[in-house]
Structure formats: structure tokens, C-alpha cells
Amino acid sequence: MLSERYTSFMPSINTNQHEQLLSIVLDHLGRDDVEVLEGGWAVRDGRGVYGLVNLAQELAAIPESEWPERVGERLAMLGAISPEFPPDYEQAGPNLRVRLSADGSEPGWAAYRRICDGLDEVLMMRNDVGCITVSPSQIDSWGVSAERAFNDARQQTIWDEPRERRILARGNSTIVWVRANFFASSVLLSLDHLLSRKNQFGAVAMAPCRDALLYTEVSEERITASVAGMIEIGSQWFVDGPGSISPEVFWYRRDGTISRLVKAVGREFIPCWGPEFSQVLAQLEAAPPSRHPKKRR
């Protein structure tokens, strides 16, 4: 369940604070017309489903006395996002995007595709004030296949969304940080255009939250140290949010396939890669050590 996944790894608010948050939300929405879902981490009213995980992460950073006002502001913003979709695909198609999710099947009404164990892509549509989730029935109403909608959305997410790249130096390793966009993490789906020309083995990556992607190229024997450094950064970003996706580690290969390398179980990280990645590690260990030019004094 969503609640188990998040509360086992995310100490942003405690149980009493969670109950307080839920009470504030219900007061704003009207208790008689609201259904509580996922152990209190989502609610549904006549307009749709509202997840509370991101809101909890945001509230954790401010005094509890300010919670009612902040909750009211956020719910008002959600109310301003029209749930209406264009009647035809010609209008809707250019605004489609994909976001990553650890489990696209939650809360059960979103159109999603499985990428690999622990990672899905969910279909979204941009509008004037934000983004709304697209359902399978909405795709049907446009008269196009889900494959076309997802393929168009993925291309537009990769090529039409502006973003930044920064370098994070961590000991002897270099980690690239893709940022500054709501869909920054979705770049994982087409990472090949950001890799160096000589890259043979792809990259190891984390998508801790929607507006951040971390990756390091698989190019030398120090890759395991780089992954450890990445987990240290990415797991904290996953906890802090907002828009938390996954604390797990994935391998992007040059052919575009993605697989999970490290699985989060409770608060532990368990390697789960197969023989192919083990072979890559063996090749890197057997290769001559890379030579780094000496710095001039």
C-alpha cells in the first residue's frame, strides 16, 4: 500500500501530526463528502483524489500553528486546477507529459505503464495552472491508443521541458543532478542523449522526487562508491520531498532498457542486480585503472 511504502521510510511527520493534518484537510473539504484512502494518506471528494504525502513533507518544515492556513492555500490551488480535458486528441496531445511513480497502480484510476520493478510512468496533462492525471477512460474518449498517448507524452517530456544540469562532486566520484523542472526525474526514460559518446555501459540513477534526477555514468571501477554517495544524497531528498518518487537505484543501459539495481526494504538498501550488471562490474575491475592528469601547482 502507498501508506506502508511512505511511512516506513519518511519521518517527515509523526502519527499525531498525521492525524492533525488529516483533520485539517477534512475540515476544509467537508467531512461528510470526503472518503479517506490509503490509511489517511489520500482523500477523495467529488472532484478527485488528493494525496497528502507531499503536503506532509511541506508542513514538516513550518510551525504547526501555520498548518491550517497552508493547507487552505494548497487546497485552494488544487481547486483552481480544472479537471476538464480537451474534447479531442489534437488539442490534448501536445500537452501530455509523463511523470515517474514507484507504483502507478495507486490510487487505481491513473493511466500508467510499467518500466521495471519499482518504477512506472504515469500519464499527465499540462494545463494553464498545473498538471492533471489522465485516466485510461480519458484516453479512450480521444480515440487513440494508450501506446500512442504515452509515446507522444514521453517525447514531449524529454524534449519540450526545460531543465538544468549540475555536477555534484562526492569524493572521487561525479554525480550529475538534473533539476529545475516538475518533470526533471522523467529524463531517466531517455538518458542516452545526456551520456558521453564513449559510454558503453549506461548510467546508474535515482529518481528521489519529481523535480530531481541523480545519475553517474558506469565507466570505471569506482562505480560502487559513486552509488553509495548517490544513495546518501537521494534517500534524503526522497524523505524531504516534495513529490517523492523512489529511494531505489536503477540502471539505464545504452539500449534504453531500465532495471532496478538496489531495492529499499524498510530503511535498508539491498542489492538486487542480475548477472548482466555483475559482468559489467567484472569488466570494469579488470580494466586498467584510469589515469587522471596531475594538477599543476
N, C-alpha and C positions, 0 to 999 in steps of 0.2 A: 504493500500500500504506500501511497505518497507520504502519509504521516509517518510511517515507520522509517522510510528512507531518509527523510529530512530530520526528524527529531533525534535519530540515532547519531547524527554527525554534526548537528547545528545547534550550539548552545546560545543562540542569539537572545532568546528569552526563556525564562523558566516556566514551569507549569502554571503557577499562579498568574504570571504575566500573560500567558497564553489565554487563560480564562478571561482575564480582564480585556484583552484585545477582542476576543470573540464577543463579549458582552457589548463593547462599544460599537462594533460593526452591526450587531443585531439591533441596537438602539437606533442607529442611523437608517437602517434599511427597513425596519418594521418587523418585529419578531414573528407576527402571525403569518407573514407571507414569505418567509425565508426558510430554506432547508439547509441544515448543517451537514457537510460532507467531510469525508476523509479525516475523521477524528477531530474535527474542528479546524482543519487547515484549509478549508474551502467552504463557500456558501453559495446557494443558488436562489435567485429570485426570478421574477418574470422576464427579466432582461438577459439573464445568462448566469454563468458561473464565475465567481470571483475567488482566485487563490489568495491566501493570506500569508504565504511564506515570505514573499518579497516585502510585504508591508511590515511583517515582524522584524525582518532584518533592518529596515529603515528605522523603526521605532526604538530598537535596541540602542541607538546612538543618541537619543534625546530623553529628557526627563519625562517620567510617566505623567506628570501634570499636563504635558503638552500633547499627550496621545489623542484625546478626543478631537481636538482641533485638527491635527494632522490626518487622522482617519477621515474626518469630514471632508477635508480638501481632496484626499485621494479618491474617495468615493464619488465626489462631485466631478472629478476629472473623468472617471470611468463612465459616469452618466452622460458626459458630453461626447463620448465616442459612439457614433451611430452604429448600431448593429446591422444596418441595411446594406445590402450588396447591390452593385450594378446588375441590371437585368440580363446582360449578355456578356459573353466572354471577351468580346472585342474591347469593351470598356474595362472589365475587371483584370484581364490577363496581364497588362503591363504593370499593374500594381501588386502582383503576387510576389511573395518572398517565402523563404523557409527559415525557421529557427530550429536550433538543436534542442533535444529533450532527452533526459535519461530514460523516460518511459512515456512515449506518445499516446499510449492507450489510456492514460489518466487525463481528464476525468471521464473519458468514454465517448465524447462526441466530436473530437477533432480528427481531421484527415491527417494521417501520418504514414510514414514509410520506415521500415526497419533498416538501419545502416549496418549495425553489427550488434553483438551482445553488449548491452548497456548504453546504446545510443540510437536515437531515432531522429527523423526530421519531421517537423510539423508545418503544415501549410498555413500561411498568414496572408493578409492583405493590408497594404498601407491605405490609409485614408487621410483626410485633412488634419486630423488631430492625433493620430496614433496608428495602432495596428489592431486588427481583429482576427480571431482564429476562424479558419474556414472548415466547414463540415463536409463529409462525403456527400450529403444530400445537396449541398450548395453546388458542388462540382457537377453533379448530375443535372441540376437545373440549367447549367450553362451549356450542356450538350457536348462536353469534351471528356476525354478520358482522364483519369487521375494521373496516369503517366505523363500526359502532355502538360497538365497543370503543374505537376511537381518539377518537370524538366524546365519549363519556362521560368518558374519561380526560382529554381536554383541558379540558372544562368543570370537572372536579373539581380539576385542577391550577391553573386560574386562580382559582377561587372558594373552594376549601376549604383552600388552603395559605397560612398566614400569612407576611407578608413586611414589609420596611421600605423606605422611600424616603428617600434623602438627596440633597442638592444639592452638586455639585462645581463650584465657580467656577473657570473657566480663562480668564484674561484677560477679554475681553468676552463670552465665551460661558458658557452654563449647561448642564451635563450632569447628568442625573438618574441616580442609582445605585440600582437595585433590588437588595436584598440580604437576608441572614439567613434563607435557606431553601434546601434542597437543590435545589428546582426553580425558583429565582428567575429563571434565564435563560429559562425557558419562558413567562414573561409576554410575551415578544416575539410569541407566537402570537395574542395578543388585547390589543394595546397601546392600542386605541382608547379604553377606559374610563379610561385614565390621561392622555389628551391634553386640552388645553384646549378649551373649546367653540368658540372662534373658529378653531381649527386647520383649515386647508384641505388641507395637503399631507402630513400624516402626520409621521413621525419617521425619523431616521437612527439606527441602533442597532448595538451589538456585543454578542455573547454569548461573552465570552472564556473563561468557565468556568461550571460548572453552578450555582453559588450567586451569580452576579453578572450583571446586565444593565445596560448603559450605553445611554442614548439622549438625543437632543436633538431638539426639535421643529423641523421645517422651516418657519420663519416669517419669516426675514429674510436679507439678502444675506450675512451673516457665517457662513452655514451651513458653507461650506468650511473656515473657520478652526476652527469647532467640531468638524468631522470630524477635522481634523488633531490637535486636542487629545485627542479621544477615542481615536484610534489610538495616541497616545503612552501613554495610560493602559492601554487594553485589551490592547495587544500584550504589555505587561509582565505583566499579570495572566494572560494566556494562557500565557506562559513559566513563571510561578511556580506556577500551578495552586493546589491540586489540582483534578481534574475539568475539565481543559482541553477546550474545545469548538472554538472558531474564532478566529483573529485577524482575520477579514474583517469588512467593513462591509455592512449591509443596510438597505434602505428599506422601512419599513412604511407602506403607504398607508391612507387613511381607509376604503377598502372592504375592508380586511383582507388584501389580497394583499401578498406579501413578495418582494423581488427583491434580488439582490446588486449592490452599488454599487462596492465596491473589493475586488479579489482579491489575496490574498497569494501571491506567487511567489518561493520562496526566502525571502530577507529583504527583499524589495521589495514595495511596495503599488502595484498597478496599477488605475487607474480603469477600470471596465467597464460603466458605466451606459449605458442606451439613450437614445433621443430624448425619451422622456417626462420623465425627470428633467432632461435638458438644458433642456426647455421650462420646467420649474418654476424652474430657476436663472435663466433669462432673465426670467421674470415677477418674481422677487424683485429682480433687479438693476434692472429698470425701475420698480419701485415707489418711491414717495417714501421717503426714509430715516426710520426710526422715531425718534420723539422721546422721549428719556429725561429725566424731570424732574431739574432740578438739585438736588444735595444741599444742604441747609441747613448752614451753618457754625455 
